Amino acid sequence: MKRVVITGMGVISPLGNDVNTLWNHLIQGKSGISLIDSFDVTSSKTKIAGVVRDFDAEERWGKKEARRLDRFSQFALAAAEQALESSHIQLDKIDRERLGVYVGSGIGGITTLIDNVHVLNERGPRKVSPSLVPMMISNAAAAQISIRLGALGPSLSPVTACSIGNTSIGEAFNAIRNDDADIMFAGGAEAAITNLSLASFGNAQALSARNEDPASASRPFDSDRDGFVMSEGAGILVLESLESAIGRNAPILCEVLGYGASSDAYHMVASHPEGTGAYAAMRNALKKANVSADEVDVISAHATSTKAGDLSETLAIKKLFGELAYDIPVTANKSMLGHMLGAAGGVEAIALAESLRHGVIPPTINVENPDSVCDLDYVTDGPRNKALTIGLSNSFGFGGHNSAILLKKYE
């Protein structure tokens, strides 16, 4: 089977709207969580989120084009354009029937939907936008990227909740390995910070309500963690066969070694208490890549900052790696980024690729009172310099969807 490498990356996030800015803020241990100021949150229990700042869609594409895109598609398209530029792909010199797009979103265009429900109720059905459906459907981001690139190859918008980014990358990896494509744009996007979302997640007691100190609200593995922090953005990677990348003298950033997926088959919103599905996804990724447990140098944890989820993942890591689990650094990007939902896996894959390239592990911030049952090496003492070759990135989602990808420093 073909080897698969990463040749381009692009990101929109609360910690910066390009890869370098994101990476620098991660290794500095900077939080991207702030008070929500784009709408009234007076009556909300949670008033904080990881909001994307300094993003102007109209400046990028003009008012007419921007208004045709929901915010999540805007993020995805902007990240894809960055990934295209960094990959040095010349679209007129590749076979576009061998160019595909696998980009998903968990919630899709919820802002567009809410806006048009208000229009319907206040002004009647004749005033509802004819663009509502193509803007709100969750495959809009993948479709918009395909249209922009002229990508005629396979196009897919997987919906596996918060594991979407890894699912997209993993399935794109398989498409190239199976010779269905030469180049794939893969990742996820989300823009679901709305009053409705805050109300629903809040009433489910899933969100942190540490409103008085937003920067410390997302605290994976800390005994005082009280829920995740909603966030938004997009992470898009260019996956390519090694043969194609070498043939066009592309910049090779990292190699994708393996992908594993599983289902908890347990509960719609709760992780399996013993982490059985998470364990299976990680085990499958290593098995398919023919990588042994002692070859993994770092783990990028899903780690949303919920009581049950962080413990479940810790147990899964211990089950897979045994005594080695205590020797493998585990980092939690969500401590700084918040939970980007469908965008999380893509952004965290980019962070892991940068970590392998630079030999630096970003810290897990806000672990002030370590949970006694979460007792692994979570890199809580600032960024860590370490020779790194192979890294594992986890993403898990509502419904029990689990996915893990294995990346390797390219040499």
Long-range contacts (C-beta under 8 A, 24 or more apart in sequence): 1-177, 1-178, 2-176, 2-177, 2-179, 2-241, 2-242, 2-243, 3-241, 3-242, 3-243, 3-255, 4-173, 4-176, 4-177, 4-239, 4-240, 4-241, 4-242, 4-255, 4-256, 5-239, 5-240, 5-241, 5-242, 5-245, 5-252, 5-253, 5-254, 5-255, 5-256, 5-410, 6-237, 6-238, 6-239, 6-240, 6-252, 6-253, 6-254, 6-255, 6-256, 6-353, 6-407, 7-86, 7-87, 7-88, 7-89, 7-183, 7-238, 7-239, 7-240, 7-245, 7-250, 7-251, 7-252, 7-253, 8-82, 8-83, 8-84, 8-85, 8-86, 8-87, 8-88, 8-89, 8-237, 8-238, 8-251, 8-253, 9-82, 9-83, 9-86, 9-235, 9-236, 9-237, 9-238, 9-253, 9-350, 9-353, 10-78, 10-79, 10-80, 10-81, 10-82, 10-83, 10-84, 10-85, 10-86, 10-234, 10-235, 10-236, 10-237, 11-79, 11-82, 11-233, 11-234, 11-235, 11-236, 11-346, 11-347, 11-350, 12-52, 12-55, 12-75, 12-78, 12-79, 12-189, 12-233, 12-234, 13-50, 13-52, 13-231, 13-233, 13-234, 13-235, 13-337, 13-340, 13-343, 13-347, 14-50, 14-51, 14-52, 14-53, 14-231, 14-232, 14-233, 14-337, 14-338, 15-336, 15-337, 17-52, 17-54, 17-55, 17-78, 18-82, 19-82, 19-86, 19-350, 19-354, 22-347, 22-350, 22-351, 23-351, 23-354, 23-358, 25-336, 26-333, 26-336, 26-337, 26-351, 26-362, 27-360, 27-362, 27-363, 27-383, 28-383, 29-336, 29-362, 29-363, 29-365, 29-382, 29-383, 30-336, 31-214, 31-215, 31-216, 31-218, 31-335, 31-336, 31-365, 31-366, 32-231, 32-336, 32-337, 32-338, 33-214, 33-215, 33-217, 33-218, 33-229, 33-231, 33-336, 33-338, 34-214, 34-215, 35-211, 35-214, 36-193, 38-193, 39-194, 39-195, 40-195, 41-195, 41-198, 44-195, 44-198, 44-199, 44-202, 45-198, 45-202, 45-207, 45-209, 46-198, 46-201, 46-202, 46-207, 46-208, 46-209, 46-211, 46-230, 47-211, 48-208, 48-210, 48-211, 48-214, 48-217, 48-229, 49-193, 49-198, 49-229, 49-230, 49-231, 49-232, 49-338, 50-229, 50-230, 50-231, 50-232, 50-233, 50-337, 50-338, 50-339, 50-340, 51-193, 51-231, 51-232, 52-191, 52-232, 52-233, 68-131, 68-135, 69-135, 69-140, 69-144, 70-108, 70-109, 70-111, 70-112, 70-135, 70-136, 70-140, 70-191, 71-109, 71-111, 71-191, 71-232, 72-105, 72-107, 72-108, 72-109, 72-140, 72-141, 72-189, 72-190, 72-191, 72-192, 72-232, 72-234, 73-109, 73-135, 73-140, 73-141, 73-144, 73-189, 74-191, 75-141, 75-189, 75-190, 75-191, 75-232, 75-233, 75-234, 75-343, 76-103, 76-105, 76-141, 76-142, 76-144, 76-145, 76-187, 76-188, 76-189, 76-234, 76-236, 77-141, 77-144, 77-145, 77-148, 78-234, 79-187, 79-189, 79-233, 79-234, 79-235, 79-236, 79-346, 80-145, 80-148, 80-149, 80-185, 80-236, 81-148, 82-236, 83-185, 83-236, 83-237, 83-238, 84-149, 84-185, 84-238, 86-238, 86-251, 87-238, 87-240, 87-250, 87-251, 88-248, 88-250, 88-251, 89-183, 89-238, 89-248, 89-250, 90-248, 91-149, 91-150, 93-248, 94-182, 94-183, 94-248, 95-182, 96-149, 96-150, 96-151, 96-152, 96-153, 97-152, 97-153, 98-153, 98-181, 98-182, 98-183, 99-149, 99-150, 99-151, 99-152, 99-153, 99-181, 99-182, 99-183, 99-184, 99-185, 100-151, 100-153, 100-154, 100-155, 100-156, 100-172, 100-175, 100-180, 100-181, 100-183, 100-184, 100-185, 101-142, 101-145, 101-146, 101-149, 101-151, 101-153, 101-154, 101-155, 101-156, 101-184, 101-185, 101-186, 102-142, 102-154, 102-155, 102-156, 102-157, 102-158, 102-168, 102-169, 102-171, 102-172, 102-175, 102-184, 102-185, 102-186, 103-141, 103-142, 103-145, 103-157, 103-168, 103-185, 103-186, 103-187, 103-188, 103-189, 103-236, 104-138, 104-139, 104-141, 104-142, 104-156, 104-157, 104-158, 104-159, 104-160, 104-164, 104-165, 104-167, 104-168, 104-188, 104-189, 104-342, 105-138, 105-140, 105-141, 105-157, 105-159, 105-164, 105-188, 105-189, 105-190, 105-342, 105-343, 106-138, 106-159, 106-161, 106-162, 106-164, 106-188, 106-190, 106-192, 106-341, 106-342, 106-397, 107-138, 107-190, 107-192, 107-197, 107-341, 107-342, 108-136, 108-137, 108-138, 108-140, 109-135, 109-136, 109-137, 109-138, 109-140, 110-136, 110-191, 110-192, 110-194, 110-196, 110-197, 111-191, 111-192, 111-194, 112-136, 114-194, 114-196, 141-189, 141-234, 145-185, 145-236, 149-185, 151-185, 153-180, 153-181, 153-184, 154-180, 154-181, 154-184, 159-342, 160-397, 160-399, 160-401, 160-403, 161-341, 161-342, 161-397, 161-398, 161-399, 161-401, 162-302, 162-304, 162-339, 162-341, 162-342, 162-344, 162-345, 162-395, 162-396, 162-397, 162-398, 162-401, 163-261, 163-345, 163-395, 163-396, 163-397, 163-401, 163-402, 163-403, 164-188, 164-341, 164-342, 164-343, 164-345, 164-395, 164-397, 165-235, 165-342, 165-343, 165-344, 165-345, 165-346, 165-347, 165-348, 165-349, 165-395, 166-259, 166-345, 166-349, 166-393, 166-394, 166-395, 166-403, 166-404, 166-405, 167-261, 167-345, 167-395, 167-401, 167-403, 168-345, 168-346, 169-237, 169-239, 169-256, 169-259, 169-345, 169-346, 169-349, 169-405, 170-259, 170-260, 170-261, 170-403, 170-405, 171-259, 172-239, 173-239, 173-256, 173-259, 173-405, 174-259, 176-239, 176-240, 176-241, 182-240, 182-241, 182-244, 183-238, 183-239, 183-240, 183-241, 183-244, 184-238, 184-239, 184-240, 185-236, 185-237, 185-238, 185-239, 186-236, 186-237, 186-238, 186-239, 186-346, 187-234, 187-235, 187-236, 187-237, 187-343, 187-345, 187-346, 187-347, 187-349, 188-234, 188-235, 188-340, 188-342, 188-343, 188-344, 188-345, 188-346, 189-233, 189-234, 189-235, 189-236, 189-342, 189-343, 189-346, 190-231, 190-232, 190-233, 190-234, 190-340, 190-341, 190-342, 190-343, 191-232, 191-233, 192-230, 192-232, 192-341, 193-230, 193-231, 193-232, 197-230, 198-230, 201-230, 204-269, 206-269, 206-306, 208-305, 215-366, 216-366, 216-368, 217-305, 217-366, 218-305, 218-334, 218-335, 218-336, 218-337, 218-338, 218-339, 218-366, 219-305, 219-335, 219-365, 219-366, 219-367, 219-368, 220-301, 220-303, 220-304, 220-305, 220-310, 220-332, 220-334, 220-335, 220-364, 220-366, 220-367, 220-378, 221-303, 221-310, 221-314, 221-332, 221-364, 221-367, 221-370, 221-371, 221-374, 221-376, 221-378, 222-305, 222-366, 222-367, 222-368, 222-369, 222-370, 222-371, 223-369, 223-370, 223-371, 223-372, 224-368, 224-369, 225-305, 225-306, 225-307, 225-310, 225-371, 226-305, 227-305, 227-306, 228-304, 228-305, 228-306, 228-334, 228-338, 228-339, 229-305, 229-334, 229-338, 229-339, 230-338, 230-339, 230-341, 231-334, 231-337, 231-338, 231-339, 231-340, 231-341, 231-343, 231-344, 232-340, 232-341, 232-343, 233-337, 233-340, 233-343, 233-347, 234-343, 234-346, 234-347, 235-340, 235-343, 235-344, 235-345, 235-346, 235-347, 235-348, 235-349, 235-350, 236-346, 237-346, 237-349, 237-350, 237-353, 252-410, 253-353, 253-357, 253-410, 254-353, 254-356, 254-357, 254-407, 254-408, 254-409, 254-410, 255-407, 255-408, 255-409, 255-410, 256-405, 256-406, 256-407, 256-408, 257-289, 257-291, 257-390, 257-406, 257-407, 257-408, 258-284, 258-285, 258-286, 258-287, 258-288, 258-289, 258-291, 258-405, 258-406, 259-284, 259-285, 259-288, 259-403, 259-404, 259-405, 259-406, 260-284, 260-285, 260-286, 260-287, 260-288, 260-403, 260-404, 260-405, 261-401, 261-402, 261-403, 261-404, 262-402, 262-403, 263-399, 263-400, 263-401, 263-402, 264-400, 264-402, 265-400, 266-400, 267-400, 268-398, 268-399, 268-400, 269-398, 270-308, 271-308, 271-309, 271-312, 271-313, 271-396, 271-400, 272-312, 272-400, 273-308, 273-311, 273-312, 274-312, 274-315, 274-316, 274-319, 275-312, 275-313, 275-314, 275-315, 275-316, 275-317, 275-319, 276-316, 277-316, 277-396, 277-400, 277-402, 278-302, 278-312, 278-313, 278-316, 278-394, 278-396, 278-402, 278-404, 279-316, 279-319, 279-320, 280-402, 281-394, 281-396, 281-402, 281-403, 281-404, 282-316, 282-317, 282-320, 282-392, 282-394, 282-404, 283-320, 284-404, 285-392, 285-404, 285-405, 285-406, 286-320, 286-392, 286-406, 289-406, 291-390, 291-406, 293-320, 293-321, 293-322, 293-324, 294-324, 295-389, 295-390, 296-321, 296-328, 296-390, 296-391, 296-392, 296-406, 297-328, 297-329, 297-386, 297-387, 297-388, 297-389, 297-390, 297-391, 298-328, 298-329, 298-330, 298-331, 298-352, 298-355, 298-356, 298-361, 298-386, 298-388, 298-391, 298-392, 299-328, 299-329, 299-330, 299-331, 299-391, 299-392, 299-393, 299-394, 300-331, 300-332, 300-333, 300-348, 300-349, 300-351, 300-352, 300-355, 300-391, 300-392, 300-393, 300-394, 301-330, 301-331, 301-332, 301-378, 301-394, 302-334, 302-344, 302-394, 302-395, 302-396, 303-330, 303-332, 303-334, 303-335, 303-364, 304-334, 304-339, 305-332, 305-334, 305-335, 305-339, 309-396, 310-371, 310-374, 311-371, 311-373, 311-374, 313-394, 313-396, 314-373, 314-374, 314-375, 314-376, 317-376, 318-376, 325-376, 326-375, 326-376, 326-377, 327-377, 328-376, 328-377, 329-361, 329-377, 329-378, 329-379, 329-384, 329-386, 330-364, 330-376, 330-377, 330-378, 330-379, 331-355, 331-361, 331-362, 331-363, 331-364, 331-378, 331-379, 332-364, 332-378, 333-362, 335-363, 335-364, 335-365, 335-366, 335-367, 336-362, 336-365, 344-395, 345-393, 345-395, 345-403, 345-405, 348-393, 348-395, 349-393, 349-405, 349-407, 352-391, 352-393, 352-407, 353-407, 355-388, 355-391, 356-388, 356-389, 356-390, 356-391, 356-407, 356-408, 356-409, 357-409, 359-385, 359-386, 359-387, 359-388, 360-384, 360-385, 360-386, 361-386, 361-388
